[in-house]
Amino acid sequence: MKNSFERCPFEHTLYIKEGDQGKLFTVCLYVDDLIFTNNSTSMCDEFKRTLMCEFKMTDMGLLHFFLGIRVNQQEYGIFISQKK
């Protein structure tokens, strides 16, 4: 909240930050798992720097699993399936 994110009133694990010129950053936080998406490289880099200063964390790159869901990111789309 102190970094200008607003909590979604309908989903309390979802936070959104709007930037200039249509930039948008969305974060979903569930216990100790965090996923985010954005349309701004600069907002992404700023977010990572802020978190790394506050918490011990690891940037694991692209999302592969989240809450039992397998995520497969390809050039032609993003596909999700149940983790086996």
C-alpha contacts under 8 A as a table, 3 or more apart, distances in Angstrom:
res1	aa1	res2	aa2	distance
1	M	4	S	5.53
1	M	5	F	4.92
1	M	6	E	6.30
1	M	7	R	7.71
2	K	5	F	7.18
4	S	17	K	6.29
5	F	15	Y	5.85
5	F	16	I	5.28
5	F	17	K	4.60
5	F	18	E	7.92
6	E	15	Y	5.39
6	E	16	I	5.29
6	E	17	K	6.31
7	R	11	E	7.88
7	R	12	H	6.29
7	R	13	T	7.57
7	R	14	L	6.03
7	R	15	Y	4.48
7	R	16	I	6.51
8	C	11	E	5.42
8	C	12	H	5.83
8	C	13	T	7.66
8	C	14	L	5.58
8	C	15	Y	5.80
8	C	16	I	7.12
9	P	12	H	6.37
11	E	14	L	5.66
12	H	15	Y	7.73
13	T	28	C	5.44
13	T	29	L	5.22
13	T	30	Y	6.29
14	L	26	T	7.16
14	L	27	V	5.74
14	L	28	C	4.55
14	L	29	L	6.61
15	Y	26	T	5.81
15	Y	27	V	5.12
15	Y	28	C	6.36
16	I	24	L	7.31
16	I	25	F	5.77
16	I	26	T	4.59
16	I	27	V	6.39
17	K	24	L	5.96
17	K	25	F	5.13
17	K	26	T	6.48
18	E	22	G	7.21
18	E	23	K	5.87
18	E	24	L	4.71
18	E	25	F	6.39
19	G	22	G	6.39
19	G	23	K	4.67
19	G	24	L	5.96
19	G	25	F	7.94
20	D	23	K	5.67
23	K	38	N	7.58
23	K	39	N	5.97
23	K	40	S	5.98
24	L	38	N	5.61
24	L	39	N	5.96
24	L	40	S	7.08
25	F	36	F	7.30
25	F	37	T	6.04
25	F	38	N	4.39
25	F	39	N	6.91
25	F	40	S	7.53
25	F	43	M	7.09
25	F	44	C	7.64
26	T	36	F	5.47
26	T	37	T	5.40
26	T	38	N	6.17
27	V	34	L	7.09
27	V	35	I	5.86
27	V	36	F	4.30
27	V	37	T	6.70
28	C	34	L	5.78
28	C	35	I	5.37
28	C	36	F	6.16
29	L	32	D	7.23
29	L	33	D	5.96
29	L	34	L	4.64
29	L	35	I	6.71
30	Y	33	D	5.23
30	Y	34	L	6.36
33	D	66	F	7.49
35	I	63	L	7.59
35	I	66	F	7.94
38	N	41	T	7.68
38	N	43	M	7.67
38	N	44	C	6.92
40	S	43	M	5.33
40	S	44	C	6.30
41	T	44	C	5.02
41	T	45	D	6.18
42	S	45	D	5.17
42	S	46	E	6.14
43	M	46	E	5.10
43	M	47	F	6.07
44	C	47	F	5.14
44	C	48	K	6.29
45	D	48	K	5.24
45	D	49	R	6.22
46	E	49	R	5.18
46	E	50	T	6.14
47	F	50	T	5.17
47	F	51	L	6.26
48	K	51	L	5.22
48	K	52	M	6.08
49	R	52	M	5.18
49	R	53	C	6.25
50	T	53	C	5.33
50	T	54	E	6.49
51	L	54	E	5.10
51	L	55	F	5.78
51	L	57	M	7.65
52	M	55	F	5.31
52	M	56	K	6.19
52	M	57	M	6.11
53	C	56	K	7.85
60	M	63	L	7.63
62	L	73	Q	7.90
63	L	66	F	7.49
63	L	71	V	6.46
63	L	73	Q	7.94
64	H	70	R	5.85
64	H	71	V	4.76
64	H	72	N	6.31
64	H	73	Q	7.95
65	F	68	G	6.46
65	F	69	I	5.44
65	F	70	R	4.60
65	F	71	V	5.65
65	F	83	K	7.72
66	F	69	I	5.20
66	F	70	R	6.77
66	F	71	V	7.67
68	G	82	Q	6.48
68	G	83	K	5.35
69	I	80	I	6.58
69	I	81	S	5.84
69	I	82	Q	4.92
69	I	83	K	5.25
70	R	80	I	5.49
70	R	81	S	5.14
70	R	82	Q	5.74
70	R	83	K	5.12
71	V	78	I	7.04
71	V	79	F	5.83
71	V	80	I	4.59
71	V	81	S	6.71
72	N	78	I	5.76
72	N	79	F	5.09
72	N	80	I	6.22
73	Q	77	G	6.31
73	Q	78	I	4.47
73	Q	79	F	6.40
74	Q	77	G	5.27
74	Q	78	I	5.94
